[in-house]
Amino acid sequence: MADDHGRKWDRCLADTALKTVTGLGLGLVFSVILFKRRMWPVSFGAGLGLGMGYSNCQNDFRSPYLIHGRVLKDQQ
């Protein structure tokens, strides 16, 4: 059980970091190209990435019986 919990934390942190950096990069591109180097698209993109990562983490930790789309049956 602890090993599964550790894997969830690793997946959560990696997913959140990836989404935050991607949102930051897209916000930077839109800032330079469309919005005349304003700062709000960068912070908006990073915030969206962070929020999406957080939401995925909540979903992953709240549903302990779902593993890769399969539902595990109770073992009795």
N, C-alpha and C positions, 0 to 999 in steps of 0.2 A: 504494500500500500504506500509506503514512504517513497519507494522508487517511482511509482506512478505519479505521485505528487511532485516529486522533483522534476520529472519529465514535463509535467504540465507547466511548472514555473519556467523551465528553460524555453519551452515552446512559446510561452506567453511573453517573456522578455525579448526573445528574438523577433517575434511577430510585431510587437509594439515598436521596437527599435527600427525595424525595416519600414513599417508604415509611417513612422515619424520622419525618417530621413527622406523617404519618397515624397511625402507631402511637403517637406521643406524644399526639396529640389524643384518640384513642380511650381511651388509658390515663387521661388526665385526666378524660374524661367518666365512665368507670367508677369512677374514684377518688372523684369527687364524689357520684355517684348511689348506688353500691352499697357501697363500702368505707370510708365515713366519713372521707374525706380522707386516706387513707394514701398513702404515696409509692410503694410497690412496684408498683401497676398502671401508673403513669406510666413508671417505668424498665423494667418488663417489656415494655410496648408499644413503647417506643423501641428496646429491644434486639431485639425481634422484627423490627421494620422494618429495622433496620440489618443484621441477619443475613440477611433475605430479599434485600435489595439486594446484599449481598456475594455471596450464592449466585448471583444472576442475573448478576452481573459475571463470576464464575468461569466460569459456563456460556457466556457470550458470548465470552470470550477463549479458551476451550479448543476451541471449535468454529469454526475460521476459515472453513470452507467453507459454513456455513449462513447464508443471508441471507433473512430474512422467511419462513422455513419451506421454502425451496427449496434443493435440493442442487445445487451447481455441479459440473460435470464437469471433470476435468483437461484442460487444453488442451495437446495435444502436436502 
